[in-house]
Amino acid sequence: MAEQSSSAAVDQTPISPVRPTNAVRRDSLEQHLQNRPNREELVQSLQAHQKQLEKSMRADSLNDKISHRPSPEELIKKGVLDEDPRSAEERYEEAIEEEYAKREGGA
């Protein structure tokens, strides 16, 4: 058995063959590096994305809170709100009249 293990050659070839240097790829990389945006442009872009992300996160948070808010009917049942006997149309007309009065300098 010792004879067989010493006579068997161990395969020394690499798993991935070594590629010859590819000039086209190297030139492509150099070209991309030359056309890369400068630091100021990148900073402004990152800050704009960060502000947009914060705005979106704030909107998501508010929408989540609004979705868990109790309905007016539930608040009336719990006694938190008083039920207004007027119709929605009457309340709307009154609100419009008040708004016009504020704009005209009355009320």
C-alpha positions in Angstrom: 0.0 0.0 0.0 2.8 2.3 0.7 4.0 1.8 -2.9 0.6 2.9 -4.3 0.3 6.1 -2.3 3.8 7.2 -3.2 3.4 6.5 -6.8 0.0 8.2 -7.1 0.5 11.9 -8.1 -1.5 14.6 -6.3 -3.4 16.9 -8.7 -1.9 20.4 -8.1 -4.0 22.3 -10.7 -5.9 25.3 -9.3 -9.7 25.0 -9.0 -10.2 28.2 -11.0 -7.8 28.6 -13.9 -5.7 31.8 -13.7 -7.0 34.2 -16.4 -4.5 36.1 -18.5 -4.7 39.8 -17.9 -7.6 41.2 -19.9 -6.6 44.6 -21.4 -10.2 45.4 -22.3 -11.4 44.9 -18.8 -8.6 46.9 -17.3 -9.3 49.8 -19.7 -13.0 49.6 -18.9 -12.2 49.9 -15.2 -9.9 52.9 -15.8 -12.5 54.6 -17.9 -15.1 54.1 -15.2 -12.8 55.5 -12.6 -12.1 58.6 -14.7 -15.8 59.2 -15.2 -16.7 58.7 -11.5 -18.5 61.6 -9.9 -16.6 63.8 -7.5 -17.0 63.8 -3.8 -19.2 66.9 -3.6 -21.7 65.4 -6.0 -21.8 62.1 -4.1 -22.3 63.8 -0.8 -25.2 65.9 -2.1 -26.8 62.8 -3.7 -26.4 60.8 -0.5 -27.9 63.7 1.6 -30.9 64.0 -0.8 -31.5 60.2 -0.5 -31.2 60.4 3.2 -33.8 63.2 3.5 -36.1 61.3 1.2 -35.8 58.2 3.3 -36.5 60.1 6.5 -39.5 61.7 4.9 -40.8 58.3 3.8 -40.2 56.7 7.2 -42.0 59.6 8.9 -45.0 59.2 6.5 -45.1 55.4 7.1 -45.0 56.0 10.9 -47.9 58.5 10.7 -49.9 56.3 8.4 -49.4 53.4 10.9 -50.6 55.6 13.8 -53.6 56.8 11.8 -54.6 53.3 10.9 -54.8 52.4 14.6 -56.8 55.6 15.5 -60.4 54.8 16.7 -63.3 55.8 14.5 -65.6 58.7 15.5 -68.4 56.2 16.3 -66.1 54.4 18.8 -65.2 57.7 20.4 -68.9 58.7 20.7 -69.7 55.3 22.3 -66.8 55.8 24.8 -68.0 59.3 25.6 -64.9 61.1 24.4 -66.8 62.9 21.6 -70.3 64.5 21.7 -72.5 63.6 18.8 -73.4 66.7 16.7 -77.1 66.5 15.8 -76.6 68.6 12.7 -76.0 66.9 9.3 -72.7 66.9 7.6 -74.0 69.3 5.0 -75.0 71.8 7.7 -71.7 71.6 9.5 -69.9 72.1 6.2 -71.9 75.1 5.3 -71.3 76.6 8.7 -67.6 76.0 8.4 -67.5 77.6 5.0 -69.3 80.7 6.3 -66.9 81.0 9.2 -63.9 80.7 6.8 -65.3 83.5 4.5 -66.0 85.7 7.5 -62.4 85.2 8.7 -61.0 86.1 5.3 -63.2 89.2 5.0 -62.1 90.4 8.4 -65.4 89.8 10.2 -66.0 87.3 13.0 
